[in-house]
Amino acid sequence: MNKNIIAVLLLLIGFNQVKSQDVEQIVIGTKHLLHSNILNEDREFWIILPDSYNDKKSSYKSYPLLIVLDGNVHFKSVSGMVNYMSSNLYRNCKIPEMIVVGVINVDRRRDYTPDKIITVRQNNSGGGENFLSFLEDELIPELDQKYRTEPYRILFGHSLGGLLATHAYMKEKTLFNSFIAVDPSFGTWDSETMDKKLDSMTEHSFERFIYIATANWGKRNIRNRDRHVRFYESLNSKCKGELPAKLEYFENEDHSSVPIIAFHNGISAIFEGYGISYRDVEDIEQLKQHFHALSERLSWDFRPPEFLVNQIGYRMLQSGNNKDKSNALEFFILNVENYPKSSNSYDSLGEAYETLGDTQKAIENYKKSLELNPNNEHARIKIKELS
């Protein structure tokens, strides 16, 4: 038999064996469709939920929203990065867990340009306001209704999407609290146009955080980078206090390579300090002040994460120092105050009281934990033992 035929037969046999094996898909998100009355069309969007979202023990949690423009391009990389940076499974937790929503493109030039662009040929640019209305008046209410969302929202955009994100940041009113504008296309914003936009800004913009990334465009680099620098410096001069913003230049990245690294740096800049290590916290006042400063900078109340406070509490509870053991109680009490619907927070507080010798309060908190989670066998056993 011809050697080539034998090779083909062996290949087909191997292929059939592979096909016969069970294959299980890895699903990272879900696709959805929403009819927009504002845009008069159906719009597709993709969603990925945090690791803890469907955990019954975390059913009390609500999550910030991250809206990703050009979702068909950036959704997979951005959602993967958010998952890694926020999940307690990896002991990373540099940012909060959040719901990531990628909005799929229909017409970028129409949707992402806030101003009409005059060209020789007729075009349909200038629909940015309509698209923002779709996001804020239709998509976000839909998400708020169907998911456990926290009303803290981040808008991520690259290129023309970055232009729209910057425009939304400058508006008097918006539902978004923070913005990541990656190499925004400021080509249509000459000095006069930019000055008019800056003059129309109010103090409300400076209650929001904006991160701007600018990439190396080679020969066109100076003109593009100058626009970004000029815009950032103008914001800095207009802001009465410390500007909640960051501008970062990427010498070794171009327009197409910059989005991934810029998203990482941008989301890290927004939540700088959120991932404080439990080893670096000495007392409860330090922890409260740390998250108070973060909340002030972002104009939103970010409480110390439950898992972080638990880590600090157990570190102190297991210390050989009696003062540390006594101080541990404050951290477990703080978790109960901040997360009153968490079964785990009461279970941990019960454990702290038990360790410190207060049996009655230990039982009370174990019972409360069991009320919130009837499947908590640890609490059930402890109540029986201590009673």
N, C-alpha and C positions, 0 to 999 in steps of 0.2 A: 504493500500500500504506500502511496506517495507520502513522504514525510510531512508535506504541508497539510495534507488532509488529516493525518494523525494529529498534528498540532491543533488544527481547528476543532477536531472531535474532543480532544482533551480540554480545550478551552470551554466548549459548550457543556461538557460534563461538569466542569468546575463551576460554571455559571449557574447550572441547574441546581447544584448542591447549595450554592449560596442563596438562591431564590427560595429553596425549600426550608431554609432556616427561619425561625420566627424573628421578625423585626419589630421592635417597639420604637415608636417615634418619641423624640424629645421635643416637647412643646414649650415654647418660651412666651407665648402670648395668644391673644384672641383677636380676630378681625370683627369689626362692627361697621354698620352703615347707618347714617343719620341723614334724613332729608332736611335740607336747609331752605327755609322759606326766604331768608335774606339773600342767599346766593341763587335760589331757584334751581337747585340741583342736589343730587345725592352726594354725600361726602363720606369717604371711607376713613376709618381711623383704627389703629392697632393699640392694644392695651396689654401691659404686663403688670401683674400685681406683686407686691412684696412677698418674701418667703413666709412671713408670719400671718398674712392676710386670712388664709383659710384655716389657721390653727384655732381650734375652739378656745384655747386658753388666752388667745389674743383678740377675741371677738369684740372687746371693748375699745380697741385701738382705731384711730382715724389717721389718715396719711396725707401729707402734702401732695400736690399735683405738679408734675413736670410735663409741660406741653412741648413736644419736639416738632418743629417745622421741617419740611422735607423728610417726613417720616419714612418713606420708602427707601431713603438713603441712609439715614442716621439712627433709625429705631433700634436695630440689633446691637450696634456698638454701644450706643448710649445706655440702653437698658441693661446690658451686660455689665457695664461699668458701675451703674447705680446699684445693681444687685451686689456686686463684689464690695463696693465701698460702704454699703449700709448694713450688710447682713451680719448678725451676731455669730453666725456659723463660722465665719472666718476670723472672728475676734478683731475685725477691722473697724467698723462703725465710725468712720470719719464724717459721715453725713447721716441724716435721718432716713429711714426707709420711706419710700415714696411710690406713688402710682405713676407710671410712665405712659404717656399717651403720644403716639406718633400719628400726625395728621398727614394723610397721603395727598400728593400733588394732583391738581387738575390743570391749573394754569399759573405758573409761578410769577410771570411778569404781571399778570392781572392782579393776583392776590397779594403779592409782597411789596408792591410799590405804592407808597402812600400818596404820591403826587403823580400827575399826568406827565409823561415823558414825551416831549415834542420831537418827532423824528420825521424824515422825509416821507416815509410810508406810514399809513394809518396804523395805529396800534391800540390795544385795549388796556394799556397800563393805567395805574391810578386807582385800583380797586382795594387798596390796603385797608381803608376804613371799613369797607363792607366786610372784608375777611375778618378783621378784628371783632366786628359786631357778631359775626357767626361764632367765633371762639367764645366770646364773653356772654352773649345772649342766648345761644343755642347749645353749643357743645358743653361748656362748663356746667350749666344747669342740668344737662342730661347726665353728666358724670356725677354731680353732687347727689342726684336723685337715686342713682343705681349703685353707688359705691360709698364706702365710709371715708369720705374725703375731709381733709382739714382745709379750711379756707386760706391756705398759704400756697401761692401758685408761682411757678417759675416758667419763663418762656425762653426757649433755646432756638436760635436761628443762625444760619450760616449764609454768607453772601447776601443775596436779596432778602433772605430770611433774617439775617442780622440787621439789615436796614429796617425791616418792619419791627423787629424787637426794639431797636433804638427809638423808633417813632413812638411805639407804645409806651416806652419808659418816659418820654417827654410829655405825654398827654396829661391834662388836668386830672382826669379820672381813668382808672383802669383796674381790672380785677387782679392783675398780676402784681406780685410783690418784689420779684427779683428777675433779672434778665441776663442772659449770656448771649452776647452779640459777637459772633466769630467772623472776623474779616468782613465787616459789613460793607456793602457796595454803596459808598457815598459819592459815586461818580456824578450823580445828578444834583448833589448838594454843593453848589459853588459857594463862595464866601458870603455872598449876599443872601442866598437861600438859607444857609446854616445860621447866619446871624439873626434872621427873622424868626427862625424856629427857636433859637436860644432865648431871644427876647420875650417870646410868648410863654416860656416855661414859668411855672409857679413853684412854690416851696414843696408841693406835694411830691414832685419827682425825687426830691432829696430824702424822702422817707423810704425810698426804694433803693435796692442795690443793683448796680450794673457792672458787669465784667465785659471788657472789650479786648478781643485778641486781634492783633494785626500781623499779617504774614509778609514774607519777603517775595516781592513780585519781580525781582530782577531789575531790569531797566526802568520799569514803571514804579519801582518801589518807593522813591522819595515822594512822589505825588500822592500815592495811596496812603502811605504811612503818615504823611503830613496832615491829611484830612482827619485821621483818627486822633493824632496828637492834639491838633487844634481843637477838636471837639472836646476831648477830655480836659484840656487846660481851661477851656471856657466854662465847663461844668465846675471845675475846681474854683475858679474865680467867682462864680455866681453863688456857690454854696456858702452859707454863713458859718457853718461849723466844719467839722471834718467830713469830707466827701465820702459817702459809703460807695466806693467804686474802686475798680482797678483796671489799669491798662497794661497789657503785656505784649511785647514784640517778640516774634519768633524768627530769628535770623536764619535758622536752618530748615524752616518749613515754608512751603508755598501755599497758594490758595486752596488747593485740593487736599493737601496732606495735613493741614493745620486743625481741622475740626475735632479729631479724637483727643489729641493732647490738650487742645484749648478747652474742651468740655471738662476734662479731668481737672485742669487748673482752675477753671471758672467755678465749678461746683465746690471745689475745695476752698476757693476764696470766699464764696458766699458763706459757707459754714465753718470758717476758720475758728478753731477752738472747740467745736462740737465734739470732736473725738478725743477729748482730754483723757489721759490714762488714769485708771483708778489708783495707781500707785502714786500719782502726783497730788492727790487730794489729802490734806492734813486734817481739815475740820469742816464742819457743815457750812459755816459762814463763807469759807473760801469757795466752796462749790456753788452756793447760792449767788455770790457776787460774780463768779465766772459766767454763769448762765444769764444773769441779769444784764451783764455787759453785752453778751451775744444778742439778747433780745432787744436791747436798746439800739444796737447797730442795725438790726434787721427790721426794727419796728414791728416786732411780733413776739408773743410770749412763747419762748422755747424752754420747756421744763427739762431738768436733768433727766436723761433716759433712765427708765426703770432698771434695766440690766446693769447700768453703770453704778447707780446708787446701791444696788444689791451687792455688787462686787466690793464696793468700798465697805459696806456694812459687814460683810462676812470676813473681809480681811482684818477688820478691827476686832470682830467678835472672836476670831481665832488667835488673836494676839496674846502673848504672855503678859502684856501690860494691862492691869486692871482698869486704868483710866481709858485706854482704847476700848475695852469691852463695854464700859459704861457709855462712852460716846457713840458706840455702834448703834445703840438704840435710836438715836436721833435720826440716823439715815433711814432706818426701816420705817420709822414714823413718817418721815418725809415722803417716802414712796406711797404709803397708804393715803396721805393727804393729796398727793398729785395724781394717783391712779386708784381711786376708790372702788373701781369696778374690776380690779385685777385680783384674782384669787391668789396668785403667787405672792403679791405684796403682803397680804394678810398672813399667808403661810410662813413667810420669812420673818414677819414681826412676831408671830407666835413662837418661832424657833429662838428668836433673840430673847424674848421674855423667859422662855424655858431655860436657856443657858444662864440667864442672870438670876434664876431662882424664883421668879414670880409665876407660880403655877396657874393661878386664877386667870391672869391676863393672857397667859399662853393659851389656855383653853378657849377663852373668849375669841381670840384671833383665829385659832384653828377652826372654830365653829363658823366664823364669818367667811373664811376661805372655802369651807365646805358648802356653805350656802351659795356662793358664787360659782363653784365648780363641784357638783355632787360626785364627780369621778375622782376627786383628789383623795387617793387612798392614804397618802402620807398623813394628811390632816385627820382622817378617820381613825387611823391607828394611834396617832398621838393623843387624840381626845380620849380614847379608850384607856391608854396607858396612864395618862395623867389624872384621869377621873378615879 
